Amino acid sequence: MTELSRAIADLKEKIRLCSVCFNITDVDPCRLCRDEKRAQNVLCVVEEPSHIMVIESSAPGVYRYHVLHGVINPIEGIGPDDIRIPELRIRIEREGITELIIATNPTIEGNTTAHYIAELTKPLNVQITRIASGVPVGGDIVYTDPLTIKSAIENRRTLSSE
């Protein structure tokens, strides 16, 4: 049992937030921020550190990230200054970011946060893109909720023959 308690104590001592992207890490800056092969002018903005792993599983080694650690939620008293939005603006200016990929969840709070970031960064001349939402690959329209169907139709794209 002593080894387990020692391991937990070591973990608590070593784990911190990356000073650049606010991901959970044991080294600062984290390994993702130090990876020079990643796009240097694009940031993928996510709600939580666990969301990075999901994106990395589909596009490993492509993006750099900015973790908000939450979303704007006025009902719970969470405003833009309560999450890592001020730090995001500083990063955009300091690092010469030209595109933000907003990868917040397609919820009211996630959409509110995405729109707030888009408005905040408009004067910075940054391209803002939002991850798509809609019917999942392999999904069945019959079992899809009306909001998801609405989003899928509104965000449809041209089907090319290429």
C-alpha positions in Angstrom: 0.0 0.0 0.0 2.9 2.4 0.6 4.0 2.2 -3.1 0.5 3.1 -4.1 0.4 6.1 -1.8 3.8 7.2 -3.0 2.7 6.9 -6.6 -0.4 9.0 -5.9 1.7 11.6 -4.1 4.2 11.7 -7.0 1.3 12.1 -9.5 -0.2 14.9 -7.5 3.2 16.6 -7.3 4.1 16.2 -11.0 0.8 16.9 -12.8 0.0 20.5 -13.7 -1.5 22.5 -16.5 0.6 23.4 -19.5 1.5 27.1 -19.3 0.7 27.4 -23.1 -2.4 25.4 -23.9 -3.7 24.5 -20.4 -3.7 20.7 -21.1 -2.9 18.4 -18.2 0.8 17.5 -18.3 3.8 16.4 -16.3 6.2 18.6 -18.3 5.9 22.3 -19.1 5.3 23.2 -21.9 3.5 19.9 -22.8 4.6 17.5 -25.5 1.9 18.7 -27.9 3.0 22.4 -27.6 6.7 21.4 -28.1 5.9 19.4 -31.2 7.2 21.7 -34.1 5.6 19.4 -36.7 2.1 20.6 -35.7 0.4 23.5 -37.6 1.9 26.6 -36.0 -0.8 29.1 -37.1 -3.9 27.0 -36.2 -5.4 26.4 -32.8 -8.1 23.9 -32.0 -10.1 25.2 -29.1 -11.6 22.5 -26.9 -13.7 22.5 -23.7 -11.7 19.9 -21.7 -8.3 18.1 -21.8 -10.1 14.8 -22.6 -11.4 16.3 -25.9 -7.8 16.6 -27.1 -7.5 12.8 -27.0 -10.6 12.4 -29.1 -9.4 14.8 -31.8 -5.9 13.3 -31.7 -7.4 9.8 -32.3 -8.7 11.0 -35.7 -6.0 13.5 -36.6 -2.8 12.6 -34.7 0.0 15.2 -34.7 -1.8 17.8 -36.8 -3.1 20.5 -34.4 -2.1 22.6 -31.5 -4.7 23.1 -28.8 -6.2 25.6 -26.4 -8.2 24.1 -23.5 -10.9 26.4 -22.1 -11.7 24.2 -19.0 -15.4 24.8 -19.4 -17.9 26.8 -21.4 -19.8 30.0 -20.8 -22.9 29.2 -18.7 -24.6 32.3 -17.3 -27.1 30.1 -15.4 -24.3 28.6 -13.4 -22.5 31.9 -13.1 -19.7 31.0 -15.5 -18.6 33.9 -17.7 -15.8 34.3 -20.3 -13.3 35.4 -17.6 -14.0 32.2 -15.6 -12.6 30.0 -18.4 -9.4 30.4 -20.5 -10.8 32.8 -23.0 -8.6 35.8 -22.0 -5.5 33.6 -22.4 -6.8 32.5 -25.9 -6.9 36.1 -27.1 -3.3 36.7 -25.8 -2.1 33.5 -27.6 -3.7 34.6 -30.9 -1.9 37.9 -30.8 1.4 36.5 -29.4 1.7 33.4 -31.7 0.3 34.9 -34.9 -2.6 32.5 -35.1 -4.6 32.8 -38.4 -7.3 30.1 -37.8 -9.2 28.9 -34.8 -11.1 25.6 -35.0 -13.8 25.8 -32.4 -14.4 22.3 -31.2 -16.8 22.9 -28.3 -19.8 20.5 -27.9 -22.9 21.4 -29.9 -24.8 22.4 -26.8 -26.4 25.8 -26.0 -23.3 26.5 -23.8 -20.8 25.2 -26.4 -22.5 27.3 -29.1 -22.6 30.4 -26.9 -18.9 30.0 -26.2 -18.1 29.5 -29.9 -20.1 32.6 -30.9 -18.5 34.6 -28.1 -15.0 33.6 -29.2 -15.9 34.5 -32.8 -17.1 38.0 -31.8 -14.1 38.6 -29.5 -11.6 37.6 -32.2 -13.2 39.4 -35.1 -10.9 42.5 -34.8 -7.9 40.2 -34.8 -8.6 39.0 -38.4 -8.6 35.3 -37.5 -10.5 32.8 -39.6 -13.0 31.0 -37.3 -14.2 27.5 -38.2 -16.5 25.3 -36.2 -16.6 21.5 -36.2 -19.6 20.2 -38.0 -22.5 18.6 -36.2 -25.2 16.3 -37.5 -26.0 12.7 -38.1 -23.0 10.5 -37.2 -21.4 8.2 -39.7 -23.2 4.9 -39.4 -26.1 6.6 -37.7 -29.8 6.1 -38.5 -31.9 9.2 -39.2 -34.9 7.5 -37.5 -33.1 7.5 -34.1 -31.6 11.0 -34.5 -33.2 13.9 -32.5 -34.8 16.8 -34.3 -32.1 19.3 -33.3 -29.3 17.1 -34.7 -31.3 16.7 -37.9 -31.8 20.4 -38.2 -28.1 21.0 -37.7 -27.2 18.4 -40.3 -29.5 20.0 -42.8 -28.3 23.5 -42.1 -24.7 22.4 -42.3 -25.0 20.3 -45.4 -22.3 20.4 -48.1 -22.1 19.8 -51.8 -21.7 16.2 -52.8 -18.9 16.0 -55.4 -18.4 13.1 -57.8 -14.6 13.2 -57.2 
